[in-house]
Amino acid sequence: MCGIVGYLGHREAYTVIIKGLQRLEYRGYDSAGVALLNEGDLNVYKKKGKVADLHNYAKGKNLTSNIGIGHTRWATHGEPNDKNAHPHVSNSGKLAIIHNGIIENYSSLKTDLVKKGFDFKSDTDSEVFINFIEDIYLNSGVSLAEAVRLALNKVVGAYAIAIISMEDPNLMIAARKGSPLVVGLGKGEFFLASDATPIIEYTNEVVYLEDQEIAIIKDGHLTIKSVSDVEMTPYVQTIDIQLEAIEKGGYDHFMLKEIFEQPKSIGDCLRGRLQAKEGKLVLGGIFDYVTKMVNAERILIIACGTSWHAGLVAEYIFEEFCRIPVEVEYASEFRYRNPIINEKDVVIAISQSGETADTLAAIELAKSKGATIIGVCNVVGSSIARATHAGSYTHAGPEIGVASTKAFTAQISVLTMMALMIAEKKGSLSESKYRALLFELESVPEKVAKALLLNDQLEEIAKVFKDARNFLYLGRGFNFPVALEGALKLKEISYIHAEGYPAAEMKHGPIALIDEEMPVVVIATKDSSYEKIVSNVQEVKARKGKVIAVVSEGDTEIPKMADYVIEVPHISDALMPLIAVIPLQLLSYHIAVMRGCNVDQPRNLAKSVTVE
Protein backbone atom coordinates (compact mmCIF):
# COMPACT_ATOMS: atom_id res chain seq x y z
CA MET A 1 0.00 0.00 0.00
CA CYS A 2 1.03 3.66 -0.02
CA GLY A 3 4.05 4.65 2.02
CA ILE A 4 4.34 7.50 4.53
CA VAL A 5 7.53 9.08 5.86
CA GLY A 6 7.80 12.18 8.03
CA TYR A 7 10.59 13.90 9.89
CA LEU A 8 10.94 16.72 12.42
CA GLY A 9 14.28 17.38 14.08
CA HIS A 10 17.83 18.57 13.52
CA ARG A 11 18.70 16.60 10.37
CA GLU A 12 18.09 17.53 6.75
CA ALA A 13 14.52 16.32 6.38
CA TYR A 14 14.76 15.65 2.64
CA THR A 15 17.63 13.18 3.07
CA VAL A 16 15.75 11.23 5.76
CA ILE A 17 12.50 11.27 3.76
CA ILE A 18 13.91 10.24 0.38
CA LYS A 19 15.88 7.39 1.97
CA GLY A 20 12.76 6.37 3.89
CA LEU A 21 10.65 6.36 0.73
CA GLN A 22 13.23 4.11 -0.90
CA ARG A 23 12.91 1.76 2.08
CA LEU A 24 9.15 1.70 1.50
CA GLU A 25 9.31 1.06 -2.25
CA TYR A 26 8.51 -2.59 -1.59
CA ARG A 27 4.96 -1.62 -0.59
CA GLY A 28 4.09 -0.83 -4.22
CA TYR A 29 3.29 2.59 -5.69
CA ASP A 30 2.94 4.63 -8.87
CA SER A 31 4.03 8.15 -7.82
CA ALA A 32 6.02 9.88 -5.10
CA GLY A 33 6.35 13.31 -3.52
CA VAL A 34 7.69 15.42 -0.63
CA ALA A 35 6.65 18.59 1.16
CA LEU A 36 9.28 20.63 3.03
CA LEU A 37 8.98 23.70 5.27
CA ASN A 38 11.73 26.29 5.15
CA GLU A 39 11.65 29.81 6.58
CA GLY A 40 7.96 30.30 6.00
CA ASP A 41 7.90 28.60 2.61
CA LEU A 42 6.14 25.32 1.82
CA ASN A 43 7.94 23.55 -1.02
CA VAL A 44 6.17 20.61 -2.64
CA TYR A 45 7.81 18.33 -5.22
CA LYS A 46 6.01 15.32 -6.66
CA LYS A 47 6.30 13.07 -9.68
CA LYS A 48 4.64 10.12 -11.34
CA GLY A 49 6.90 7.07 -11.32
CA LYS A 50 9.53 5.84 -8.91
CA VAL A 51 11.30 7.55 -6.03
CA ALA A 52 14.33 7.88 -8.32
CA ASP A 53 12.21 10.00 -10.70
CA LEU A 54 11.24 12.26 -7.81
CA HIS A 55 14.85 12.54 -6.65
CA ASN A 56 16.01 13.53 -10.13
CA TYR A 57 13.18 16.05 -10.41
CA ALA A 58 14.09 17.64 -7.07
CA LYS A 59 17.77 18.13 -7.91
CA GLY A 60 18.71 21.81 -7.91
CA LYS A 61 15.57 22.83 -6.05
CA ASN A 62 15.34 24.25 -2.55
CA LEU A 63 15.52 21.20 -0.30
CA THR A 64 16.73 22.87 2.89
CA SER A 65 14.44 21.94 5.77
CA ASN A 66 14.30 20.28 9.17
CA ILE A 67 10.65 19.25 8.84
CA GLY A 68 8.90 17.47 6.00
CA ILE A 69 6.61 14.68 4.84
CA GLY A 70 6.97 12.24 1.96
CA HIS A 71 4.70 9.75 0.26
CA THR A 72 4.57 6.95 -2.28
CA ARG A 73 1.08 6.60 -3.75
CA TRP A 74 -0.83 3.54 -4.89
CA ALA A 75 -3.65 5.04 -6.91
CA THR A 76 -7.27 4.66 -5.73
CA HIS A 77 -9.13 7.91 -6.51
CA GLY A 78 -7.64 9.43 -9.66
CA GLU A 79 -5.18 7.97 -12.14
CA PRO A 80 -1.45 7.87 -11.43
CA ASN A 81 -0.01 11.23 -12.53
CA ASP A 82 1.82 14.27 -11.18
CA LYS A 83 -1.25 16.20 -10.04
CA ASN A 84 -2.74 13.25 -8.14
CA ALA A 85 0.54 12.44 -6.42
CA HIS A 86 0.92 13.37 -2.74
CA PRO A 87 1.48 15.60 -0.81
CA HIS A 88 -1.63 17.70 -1.41
CA VAL A 89 -1.81 21.33 -0.42
CA SER A 90 -4.86 23.19 0.89
CA ASN A 91 -6.42 26.09 -0.98
CA SER A 92 -4.59 28.65 1.18
CA GLY A 93 -1.30 26.98 0.34
CA LYS A 94 -0.47 26.74 4.04
CA LEU A 95 -1.29 23.09 4.85
CA ALA A 96 0.11 19.92 3.28
CA ILE A 97 -1.13 16.36 3.78
CA ILE A 98 -0.07 12.85 2.90
CA HIS A 99 -2.75 10.20 3.17
CA ASN A 100 -3.04 6.43 2.94
CA GLY A 101 -6.51 4.93 2.74
CA ILE A 102 -9.87 5.91 1.29
CA ILE A 103 -12.30 8.62 2.43
CA GLU A 104 -15.65 7.13 1.46
CA ASN A 105 -17.72 10.28 1.90
CA TYR A 106 -15.29 12.51 0.00
CA SER A 107 -17.81 13.25 -2.77
CA SER A 108 -20.36 14.89 -0.45
CA LEU A 109 -17.58 16.73 1.39
CA LYS A 110 -16.21 17.99 -1.93
CA THR A 111 -19.63 19.21 -3.05
CA ASP A 112 -19.99 21.28 0.15
CA LEU A 113 -16.47 22.67 -0.17
CA VAL A 114 -17.00 23.68 -3.82
CA LYS A 115 -20.10 25.63 -2.72
CA LYS A 116 -17.88 27.44 -0.23
CA GLY A 117 -15.47 28.45 -3.00
CA PHE A 118 -12.77 25.79 -2.68
CA ASP A 119 -10.90 24.81 -5.84
CA PHE A 120 -9.41 21.39 -6.49
CA LYS A 121 -6.34 20.64 -8.53
CA SER A 122 -6.51 16.83 -8.35
CA ASP A 123 -9.04 14.00 -8.55
CA THR A 124 -8.14 12.61 -5.13
CA ASP A 125 -10.10 12.16 -1.94
CA SER A 126 -6.96 13.28 -0.08
CA GLU A 127 -7.10 16.84 -1.41
CA VAL A 128 -10.71 16.97 -0.24
CA PHE A 129 -9.52 15.79 3.19
CA ILE A 130 -6.96 18.60 3.68
CA ASN A 131 -9.39 21.27 2.48
CA PHE A 132 -12.06 19.95 4.82
CA ILE A 133 -9.57 20.30 7.66
CA GLU A 134 -8.66 23.82 6.50
CA ASP A 135 -12.32 24.82 6.35
CA ILE A 136 -12.80 23.79 9.98
CA TYR A 137 -9.52 25.45 11.01
CA LEU A 138 -10.33 28.78 9.38
CA ASN A 139 -13.94 28.97 10.49
CA SER A 140 -14.01 27.45 13.95
CA GLY A 141 -11.33 29.42 15.75
CA VAL A 142 -9.63 26.24 17.00
CA SER A 143 -6.04 25.01 16.82
CA LEU A 144 -4.94 22.99 13.80
CA ALA A 145 -4.70 19.85 15.93
CA GLU A 146 -8.25 20.37 17.12
CA ALA A 147 -9.42 21.02 13.54
CA VAL A 148 -7.87 17.69 12.50
CA ARG A 149 -9.64 15.95 15.39
CA LEU A 150 -13.01 17.44 14.47
CA ALA A 151 -12.51 16.50 10.82
CA LEU A 152 -11.66 12.91 11.72
CA ASN A 153 -14.96 12.63 13.55
CA LYS A 154 -16.81 13.46 10.34
CA VAL A 155 -14.92 11.59 7.63
CA VAL A 156 -15.94 8.02 6.79
CA GLY A 157 -13.31 5.52 5.75
CA ALA A 158 -9.73 4.53 6.43
CA TYR A 159 -6.70 6.73 6.80
CA ALA A 160 -3.17 7.24 7.93
CA ILE A 161 -2.28 10.91 7.58
CA ALA A 162 0.51 13.34 8.31
CA ILE A 163 0.04 17.10 8.15
CA ILE A 164 2.42 20.05 8.32
CA SER A 165 1.61 23.77 8.39
CA MET A 166 3.44 26.78 6.99
CA GLU A 167 2.35 28.69 10.09
CA ASP A 168 4.19 26.39 12.52
CA PRO A 169 7.51 24.81 11.49
CA ASN A 170 7.69 22.95 14.81
CA LEU A 171 4.41 21.09 14.39
CA MET A 172 3.53 17.79 12.75
CA ILE A 173 0.18 16.05 13.16
CA ALA A 174 -0.48 12.40 12.36
CA ALA A 175 -3.45 10.08 12.78
CA ARG A 176 -4.60 6.61 11.79
CA LYS A 177 -7.67 4.48 11.34
CA GLY A 178 -7.35 1.15 9.56
CA SER A 179 -3.97 1.98 8.02
CA PRO A 180 -0.69 1.55 9.92
CA LEU A 181 1.40 4.40 11.28
CA VAL A 182 4.41 4.33 13.57
CA VAL A 183 6.16 7.20 15.36
CA GLY A 184 9.92 6.90 15.89
CA LEU A 185 11.47 8.65 18.90
CA GLY A 186 15.02 9.95 18.59
CA LYS A 187 17.09 12.43 20.59
CA GLY A 188 15.41 15.74 19.87
CA GLU A 189 13.84 14.34 16.69
CA PHE A 190 10.76 12.44 15.55
CA PHE A 191 10.05 10.15 12.64
CA LEU A 192 6.80 9.01 11.03
CA ALA A 193 6.43 5.98 8.79
CA SER A 194 3.99 3.35 7.55
CA ASP A 195 6.21 0.69 9.09
CA ALA A 196 9.50 0.57 10.94
CA THR A 197 11.81 0.04 7.95
CA PRO A 198 12.56 3.77 7.33
CA ILE A 199 13.13 4.36 11.03
CA ILE A 200 15.51 1.65 12.21
CA GLU A 201 18.55 3.41 10.76
CA TYR A 202 18.01 6.22 13.28
CA THR A 203 16.21 4.78 16.32
CA ASN A 204 14.73 1.56 17.70
CA GLU A 205 12.24 3.34 19.98
CA VAL A 206 8.79 3.53 18.46
CA VAL A 207 5.14 4.11 19.25
CA TYR A 208 2.58 2.25 17.14
CA LEU A 209 -0.52 4.41 16.85
CA GLU A 210 -3.79 2.66 17.57
CA ASP A 211 -6.92 3.15 15.51
CA GLN A 212 -8.49 6.59 15.91
CA GLU A 213 -5.47 8.06 17.66
CA ILE A 214 -3.87 11.39 16.81
CA ALA A 215 -0.18 12.11 17.34
CA ILE A 216 0.73 15.77 17.86
CA ILE A 217 4.44 16.48 17.65
CA LYS A 218 5.10 20.07 18.75
CA ASP A 219 8.10 21.86 20.19
CA GLY A 220 9.96 18.63 20.89
CA HIS A 221 7.09 16.81 22.62
CA LEU A 222 4.80 13.97 21.54
CA THR A 223 1.17 14.03 22.62
CA ILE A 224 -1.30 11.30 21.67
CA LYS A 225 -5.05 11.87 21.80
CA SER A 226 -8.07 9.86 20.79
CA VAL A 227 -10.52 11.33 18.30
CA SER A 228 -12.85 11.77 21.27
CA ASP A 229 -10.23 14.13 22.79
CA VAL A 230 -8.91 11.85 25.52
CA GLU A 231 -5.17 12.12 26.08
CA MET A 232 -3.43 8.72 25.86
CA THR A 233 -0.18 7.52 27.37
CA PRO A 234 2.25 6.61 24.57
CA TYR A 235 3.37 2.97 24.73
CA VAL A 236 7.03 3.01 23.68
CA GLN A 237 8.37 -0.23 22.20
CA THR A 238 11.89 -1.26 21.30
CA ILE A 239 12.01 -2.87 17.86
CA ASP A 240 14.53 -5.57 16.98
CA ILE A 241 15.16 -5.29 13.25
CA GLN A 242 18.71 -5.24 11.88
CA LEU A 243 19.46 -2.83 9.06
CA GLU A 244 20.99 -5.60 6.95
CA ALA A 245 17.64 -7.45 7.06
CA ILE A 246 16.10 -4.82 4.79
CA GLU A 247 19.00 -4.65 2.33
CA LYS A 248 19.66 -6.96 -0.63
CA GLY A 249 22.86 -8.43 0.75
CA GLY A 250 24.47 -9.01 -2.66
CA TYR A 251 21.40 -10.53 -4.34
CA ASP A 252 20.00 -8.99 -7.52
CA HIS A 253 16.52 -8.78 -6.03
CA PHE A 254 14.89 -8.92 -2.62
CA MET A 255 12.69 -11.76 -3.87
CA LEU A 256 15.68 -13.95 -4.67
CA LYS A 257 17.27 -13.10 -1.33
CA GLU A 258 14.06 -14.02 0.48
CA ILE A 259 13.69 -17.30 -1.41
CA PHE A 260 17.22 -18.25 -0.36
CA GLU A 261 16.58 -17.11 3.22
CA GLN A 262 13.95 -19.80 3.74
CA PRO A 263 16.17 -22.39 5.45
CA LYS A 264 16.96 -19.68 8.00
CA SER A 265 13.47 -18.16 8.21
CA ILE A 266 11.83 -21.57 8.73
CA GLY A 267 14.54 -22.44 11.25
CA ASP A 268 13.90 -19.16 13.10
CA CYS A 269 10.20 -19.96 13.08
CA LEU A 270 10.79 -23.38 14.67
CA ARG A 271 13.55 -22.28 17.07
CA GLY A 272 12.58 -22.26 20.72
CA ARG A 273 9.25 -23.90 19.92
CA LEU A 274 10.18 -27.33 18.58
CA GLN A 275 12.42 -29.79 20.42
CA ALA A 276 12.00 -33.05 18.53
CA LYS A 277 14.41 -35.13 20.65
CA GLU A 278 12.46 -34.27 23.80
CA GLY A 279 9.13 -34.68 22.04
CA LYS A 280 8.24 -31.08 22.91
CA LEU A 281 6.38 -28.50 20.89
CA VAL A 282 5.13 -25.28 22.48
CA LEU A 283 3.71 -22.17 20.85
CA GLY A 284 3.71 -19.82 23.80
CA GLY A 285 1.46 -17.28 22.10
CA ILE A 286 -1.52 -19.66 22.01
CA PHE A 287 -0.76 -21.65 25.16
CA ASP A 288 -3.77 -20.28 27.06
CA TYR A 289 -6.12 -21.04 24.16
CA VAL A 290 -5.12 -24.60 23.28
CA THR A 291 -8.01 -26.11 25.27
CA LYS A 292 -10.41 -23.77 23.50
CA MET A 293 -9.01 -24.92 20.14
CA VAL A 294 -9.16 -28.60 21.14
CA ASN A 295 -12.86 -28.20 21.96
CA ALA A 296 -13.72 -26.02 18.97
CA GLU A 297 -16.71 -27.14 16.92
CA ARG A 298 -14.90 -25.86 13.86
CA ILE A 299 -11.95 -23.75 12.82
CA LEU A 300 -12.42 -20.88 10.36
CA ILE A 301 -9.34 -19.64 8.56
CA ILE A 302 -9.53 -16.15 7.03
CA ALA A 303 -6.86 -14.65 4.80
CA CYS A 304 -6.12 -13.09 1.41
CA GLY A 305 -3.73 -13.91 -1.43
CA THR A 306 -0.73 -16.08 -0.58
CA SER A 307 -1.85 -16.20 3.06
CA TRP A 308 -5.10 -17.77 1.86
CA HIS A 309 -3.07 -20.49 0.15
CA ALA A 310 -1.22 -21.12 3.42
CA GLY A 311 -4.66 -21.41 5.01
CA LEU A 312 -5.67 -24.06 2.48
CA VAL A 313 -2.60 -26.11 3.37
CA ALA A 314 -3.55 -25.68 7.02
CA GLU A 315 -7.07 -26.97 6.32
CA TYR A 316 -5.63 -30.30 5.15
CA ILE A 317 -3.24 -30.43 8.12
CA PHE A 318 -5.77 -29.55 10.83
CA GLU A 319 -8.39 -31.95 9.54
CA GLU A 320 -5.85 -34.74 9.08
CA PHE A 321 -4.26 -34.46 12.52
CA CYS A 322 -6.79 -32.70 14.75
CA ARG A 323 -10.03 -34.09 13.29
CA ILE A 324 -11.72 -30.71 13.58
CA PRO A 325 -13.80 -29.36 10.67
CA VAL A 326 -12.03 -26.47 8.94
CA GLU A 327 -13.32 -23.84 6.53
CA VAL A 328 -11.03 -21.46 4.66
CA GLU A 329 -12.51 -18.14 3.62
CA TYR A 330 -11.34 -15.15 1.65
CA ALA A 331 -11.51 -12.39 4.23
CA SER A 332 -12.97 -10.05 1.61
CA GLU A 333 -15.94 -12.39 1.03
CA PHE A 334 -16.40 -13.47 4.64
CA ARG A 335 -16.98 -9.94 5.85
CA TYR A 336 -19.56 -9.03 3.20
CA ARG A 337 -21.96 -11.84 3.78
CA ASN A 338 -23.79 -12.90 6.90
CA PRO A 339 -21.62 -15.82 8.07
CA ILE A 340 -22.82 -18.33 10.63
CA ILE A 341 -20.34 -18.06 13.47
CA ASN A 342 -20.56 -18.39 17.24
CA GLU A 343 -18.60 -18.57 20.48
CA LYS A 344 -17.66 -22.24 19.91
CA ASP A 345 -15.76 -21.38 16.72
CA VAL A 346 -12.07 -20.55 16.54
CA VAL A 347 -10.98 -18.16 13.80
CA ILE A 348 -7.38 -18.16 12.58
CA ALA A 349 -6.47 -14.95 10.76
CA ILE A 350 -3.35 -15.08 8.59
CA SER A 351 -1.52 -12.02 7.24
CA GLN A 352 2.14 -11.35 6.52
CA SER A 353 1.89 -7.63 7.23
CA GLY A 354 -0.73 -7.87 9.94
CA GLU A 355 -2.42 -4.85 8.30
CA THR A 356 -4.62 -6.37 5.58
CA ALA A 357 -7.81 -4.29 5.68
CA ASP A 358 -10.24 -7.06 4.70
CA THR A 359 -8.73 -9.48 7.22
CA LEU A 360 -8.94 -6.88 9.99
CA ALA A 361 -12.59 -6.22 9.16
CA ALA A 362 -13.31 -9.98 9.14
CA ILE A 363 -11.66 -10.28 12.57
CA GLU A 364 -13.91 -7.58 14.00
CA LEU A 365 -16.99 -9.30 12.54
CA ALA A 366 -15.99 -12.66 14.03
CA LYS A 367 -15.22 -11.06 17.42
CA SER A 368 -18.64 -9.46 17.48
CA LYS A 369 -20.15 -12.96 17.20
CA GLY A 370 -18.14 -14.22 20.20
CA ALA A 371 -15.56 -16.33 18.32
CA THR A 372 -12.02 -16.77 19.60
CA ILE A 373 -9.51 -15.15 17.23
CA ILE A 374 -5.98 -16.47 16.75
CA GLY A 375 -3.56 -14.43 14.64
CA VAL A 376 -0.67 -15.63 12.50
CA CYS A 377 1.41 -12.72 11.20
CA ASN A 378 4.97 -11.65 10.60
CA VAL A 379 5.14 -8.02 11.67
CA VAL A 380 5.49 -7.47 15.42
CA GLY A 381 3.10 -4.87 16.78
CA SER A 382 0.88 -4.94 13.67
CA SER A 383 -2.85 -4.25 13.80
CA ILE A 384 -3.87 -7.91 13.53
CA ALA A 385 -1.48 -8.86 16.31
CA ARG A 386 -3.22 -6.31 18.51
CA ALA A 387 -6.77 -7.14 17.40
CA THR A 388 -6.65 -10.91 18.06
CA HIS A 389 -7.09 -12.73 21.36
CA ALA A 390 -3.82 -14.61 20.91
CA GLY A 391 -1.51 -15.78 18.16
CA SER A 392 1.94 -16.63 16.92
CA TYR A 393 4.49 -14.59 15.03
CA THR A 394 6.18 -16.29 12.10
CA HIS A 395 9.59 -14.67 12.78
CA ALA A 396 10.42 -14.68 9.06
CA GLY A 397 12.10 -11.28 9.24
CA PRO A 398 11.22 -8.35 6.96
CA GLU A 399 9.83 -9.42 3.60
CA ILE A 400 10.50 -6.66 1.08
CA GLY A 401 9.59 -8.38 -2.20
CA VAL A 402 5.92 -7.81 -2.99
CA ALA A 403 5.45 -11.44 -4.04
CA SER A 404 5.44 -13.38 -0.78
CA THR A 405 7.88 -16.30 -0.50
CA LYS A 406 9.47 -16.82 2.90
CA ALA A 407 6.34 -15.57 4.64
CA PHE A 408 4.35 -18.38 2.98
CA THR A 409 6.62 -21.17 4.23
CA ALA A 410 6.85 -19.56 7.67
CA GLN A 411 3.04 -19.37 7.89
CA ILE A 412 2.73 -23.06 7.01
CA SER A 413 5.41 -23.87 9.58
CA VAL A 414 3.53 -22.03 12.34
CA LEU A 415 0.17 -23.50 11.34
CA THR A 416 1.66 -27.01 11.26
CA MET A 417 3.05 -26.55 14.77
CA MET A 418 -0.31 -25.22 15.89
CA ALA A 419 -2.09 -28.28 14.47
CA LEU A 420 0.39 -30.72 16.01
CA MET A 421 0.11 -29.00 19.38
CA ILE A 422 -3.68 -29.29 19.31
CA ALA A 423 -3.60 -32.89 18.03
CA GLU A 424 -1.26 -33.95 20.81
CA LYS A 425 -3.45 -32.27 23.44
CA LYS A 426 -6.61 -33.78 21.93
CA GLY A 427 -5.13 -37.25 21.55
CA SER A 428 -6.14 -37.44 17.89
CA LEU A 429 -2.58 -38.35 16.87
CA SER A 430 -0.66 -41.35 18.14
CA GLU A 431 2.46 -40.66 20.18
CA SER A 432 4.68 -42.39 17.62
CA LYS A 433 3.21 -40.46 14.70
CA TYR A 434 3.44 -37.21 16.66
CA ARG A 435 7.14 -37.72 17.45
CA ALA A 436 7.90 -38.79 13.87
CA LEU A 437 6.29 -35.58 12.55
CA LEU A 438 8.30 -33.47 15.00
CA PHE A 439 11.53 -34.96 13.64
CA GLU A 440 10.38 -34.46 10.07
CA LEU A 441 9.40 -30.86 10.76
CA GLU A 442 12.80 -30.26 12.30
CA SER A 443 14.43 -31.52 9.08
CA VAL A 444 12.55 -29.04 6.86
CA PRO A 445 15.21 -26.25 6.82
CA GLU A 446 17.87 -28.73 5.66
CA LYS A 447 15.59 -30.11 2.94
CA VAL A 448 14.60 -26.62 1.78
CA ALA A 449 18.33 -25.82 1.50
CA LYS A 450 18.73 -28.90 -0.69
CA ALA A 451 15.78 -27.88 -2.88
CA LEU A 452 17.43 -24.48 -3.40
CA LEU A 453 20.34 -26.26 -5.13
CA LEU A 454 17.93 -26.72 -8.05
CA ASN A 455 18.25 -23.01 -8.88
CA ASP A 456 20.50 -23.46 -11.94
CA GLN A 457 18.27 -26.19 -13.35
CA LEU A 458 15.19 -24.00 -12.95
CA GLU A 459 16.93 -21.10 -14.64
CA GLU A 460 17.49 -23.34 -17.68
CA ILE A 461 13.82 -24.42 -17.70
CA ALA A 462 12.82 -20.77 -17.44
CA LYS A 463 14.72 -20.00 -20.67
CA VAL A 464 12.49 -22.48 -22.51
CA PHE A 465 9.17 -21.13 -21.22
CA LYS A 466 9.77 -17.41 -20.65
CA ASP A 467 7.64 -16.49 -23.68
CA ALA A 468 4.71 -18.77 -22.86
CA ARG A 469 1.36 -16.99 -22.74
CA ASN A 470 -0.33 -19.41 -20.35
CA PHE A 471 0.61 -21.94 -17.67
CA LEU A 472 -1.38 -24.63 -15.92
CA TYR A 473 -0.40 -25.85 -12.44
CA LEU A 474 -1.77 -29.15 -11.11
CA GLY A 475 -1.60 -30.73 -7.68
CA ARG A 476 -3.54 -33.12 -5.46
CA GLY A 477 -4.16 -33.25 -1.72
CA PHE A 478 -1.66 -31.23 0.28
CA ASN A 479 -0.06 -30.13 -2.98
CA PHE A 480 -3.18 -28.60 -4.49
CA PRO A 481 -2.67 -25.28 -2.62
CA VAL A 482 0.95 -25.39 -3.81
CA ALA A 483 -0.33 -25.44 -7.39
CA LEU A 484 -2.43 -22.35 -6.63
CA GLU A 485 0.53 -20.60 -5.05
CA GLY A 486 2.85 -21.49 -7.93
CA ALA A 487 0.35 -20.04 -10.42
CA LEU A 488 -0.09 -16.89 -8.34
CA LYS A 489 3.67 -16.29 -8.16
CA LEU A 490 3.97 -16.53 -11.93
CA LYS A 491 1.05 -14.16 -12.47
CA GLU A 492 2.29 -11.64 -9.92
CA ILE A 493 5.79 -11.09 -11.17
CA SER A 494 5.94 -12.23 -14.82
CA TYR A 495 2.44 -11.18 -15.93
CA ILE A 496 1.89 -14.56 -17.61
CA HIS A 497 -1.62 -15.91 -17.22
CA ALA A 498 -1.55 -19.01 -15.02
CA GLU A 499 -4.14 -21.18 -13.33
CA GLY A 500 -3.79 -23.59 -10.45
CA TYR A 501 -6.13 -26.58 -10.37
CA PRO A 502 -6.72 -29.77 -8.42
CA ALA A 503 -5.30 -32.31 -10.85
CA ALA A 504 -8.53 -34.33 -11.04
CA GLU A 505 -10.42 -31.21 -12.13
CA MET A 506 -8.34 -30.92 -15.28
CA LYS A 507 -10.79 -33.19 -17.08
CA HIS A 508 -13.63 -30.87 -16.05
CA GLY A 509 -12.59 -28.04 -18.34
CA PRO A 510 -8.89 -27.07 -18.45
CA ILE A 511 -7.96 -30.11 -20.52
CA ALA A 512 -9.53 -28.23 -23.44
CA LEU A 513 -6.67 -25.75 -23.28
CA ILE A 514 -3.87 -28.27 -23.51
CA ASP A 515 -1.82 -28.36 -26.70
CA GLU A 516 1.87 -28.14 -27.62
CA GLU A 517 1.88 -24.46 -26.56
CA MET A 518 0.68 -25.14 -23.02
CA PRO A 519 3.28 -25.78 -20.27
CA VAL A 520 1.79 -27.77 -17.39
CA VAL A 521 3.53 -27.80 -14.03
CA VAL A 522 2.59 -30.94 -12.12
CA ILE A 523 3.43 -31.38 -8.44
CA ALA A 524 3.80 -35.15 -8.50
CA THR A 525 5.65 -36.06 -5.34
CA LYS A 526 5.26 -39.52 -3.81
CA ASP A 527 2.12 -39.52 -1.71
CA SER A 528 -1.21 -41.29 -1.35
CA SER A 529 -2.48 -39.92 -4.67
CA TYR A 530 0.66 -40.65 -6.67
CA GLU A 531 -0.96 -43.13 -9.06
CA LYS A 532 -3.70 -40.65 -9.87
CA ILE A 533 -1.22 -37.88 -10.64
CA VAL A 534 0.65 -40.27 -12.97
CA SER A 535 -2.59 -40.63 -14.92
CA ASN A 536 -2.92 -36.83 -15.09
CA VAL A 537 0.58 -36.55 -16.56
CA GLN A 538 -0.30 -39.15 -19.19
CA GLU A 539 -3.44 -37.19 -20.09
CA VAL A 540 -1.40 -34.03 -20.63
CA LYS A 541 1.20 -35.83 -22.74
CA ALA A 542 -1.49 -37.46 -24.87
CA ARG A 543 -2.52 -33.95 -25.92
CA LYS A 544 1.04 -32.80 -26.64
CA GLY A 545 1.26 -30.59 -23.52
CA LYS A 546 4.69 -29.80 -22.09
CA VAL A 547 5.06 -31.29 -18.63
CA ILE A 548 7.30 -29.80 -15.94
CA ALA A 549 7.12 -32.30 -13.09
CA VAL A 550 8.13 -31.74 -9.48
CA VAL A 551 8.85 -35.24 -8.16
CA SER A 552 10.34 -36.91 -5.10
CA GLU A 553 14.00 -37.92 -5.30
CA GLY A 554 14.44 -41.35 -6.77
CA ASP A 555 11.16 -41.37 -8.74
CA THR A 556 11.57 -43.52 -11.85
CA GLU A 557 8.05 -43.52 -13.28
CA ILE A 558 7.15 -39.88 -13.99
CA PRO A 559 10.61 -38.99 -15.40
CA LYS A 560 9.83 -41.39 -18.28
CA MET A 561 6.84 -39.23 -19.27
CA ALA A 562 7.68 -35.63 -18.28
CA ASP A 563 9.58 -33.19 -20.48
CA TYR A 564 11.37 -31.63 -17.51
CA VAL A 565 11.86 -33.22 -14.11
CA ILE A 566 12.65 -31.40 -10.86
CA GLU A 567 13.59 -33.72 -7.99
CA VAL A 568 12.97 -32.49 -4.44
CA PRO A 569 13.85 -34.22 -1.15
CA HIS A 570 11.22 -36.63 0.12
CA ILE A 571 9.20 -35.78 3.22
CA SER A 572 5.79 -36.79 4.57
CA ASP A 573 2.71 -35.65 2.64
CA ALA A 574 1.67 -33.01 5.17
CA LEU A 575 5.03 -31.24 5.05
CA MET A 576 5.66 -31.53 1.32
CA PRO A 577 4.19 -28.06 0.53
CA LEU A 578 7.16 -26.53 2.37
CA ILE A 579 9.54 -28.27 -0.05
CA ALA A 580 7.51 -28.44 -3.27
CA VAL A 581 6.86 -24.69 -3.39
CA ILE A 582 10.58 -23.84 -3.56
CA PRO A 583 11.14 -24.76 -7.25
CA LEU A 584 7.92 -22.97 -8.20
CA GLN A 585 9.15 -19.77 -6.55
CA LEU A 586 12.47 -20.04 -8.39
CA LEU A 587 10.82 -20.79 -11.74
CA SER A 588 8.61 -17.71 -11.44
CA TYR A 589 11.55 -15.56 -10.43
CA HIS A 590 13.76 -16.57 -13.36
CA ILE A 591 10.96 -16.24 -15.91
CA ALA A 592 10.16 -12.74 -14.63
CA VAL A 593 13.82 -11.66 -14.77
CA MET A 594 14.16 -12.97 -18.33
CA ARG A 595 11.04 -11.07 -19.36
CA GLY A 596 12.50 -7.83 -17.98
CA CYS A 597 9.86 -7.46 -15.28
CA ASN A 598 10.29 -5.49 -12.08
CA VAL A 599 10.49 -8.53 -9.81
CA ASP A 600 10.38 -6.77 -6.44
CA GLN A 601 7.75 -4.21 -7.40
CA PRO A 602 5.31 -5.82 -9.85
CA ARG A 603 2.97 -3.45 -11.62
CA ASN A 604 -0.28 -2.51 -9.87
CA LEU A 605 0.53 -4.57 -6.76
CA ALA A 606 1.08 -3.53 -3.16
CA LYS A 607 2.79 -5.42 -0.37
CA SER A 608 0.15 -4.68 2.17
CA VAL A 609 -3.41 -4.05 0.96
CA THR A 610 -4.67 -1.60 3.56
CA VAL A 611 -7.66 -0.40 1.55
CA GLU A 612 -10.80 -2.43 0.91
QUITAMO-V742117 format. One line per field, one symbol per residue. phi: phi as a letter, one per 30 degrees, with the letter a starting at -180 (. if undefined). A space follows every 50 residues. Layout:
# QUITAMO-V742117
phi: ???
This chain:
# QUITAMO-V742117
phi: .eccbbbblcdddedddddddddceddjabababbbcahiccccbbadjc edddddddeicdcdacbabbacccebcjddaddddcdccdediccbbbbc jbcdcdddddedddddjdcbcbccddddedddddedddccicdddddddd dddcdckcabbbbbbedbdcbbcbabaibdabccccdiabbbadbdedcd dcaccbbdddeicccccbhibcbcbddcicdcddcdccccbdeddccdhj ddbeededddddedddedddeiccbdddicbbcedcedcddedecddacc cbabieddddddddedddddcchcdbbcbdeddedcccddabddcccccc addibeddddddddddddcjddcccbbccdidddeddddalbddhdiecc edddbdddddddddddddddddddddidbddddedddddddddeeddded ddddeddddddeedcdcdcbbbcbabheddddddddddeddeccicdbbc bdeddedckdedddadccdbccdbddadcedddeddddddddcidccccc bdejdcddedcddbbcccedadedceedcddeddddddeddddddidddd bdeicbdbdccd
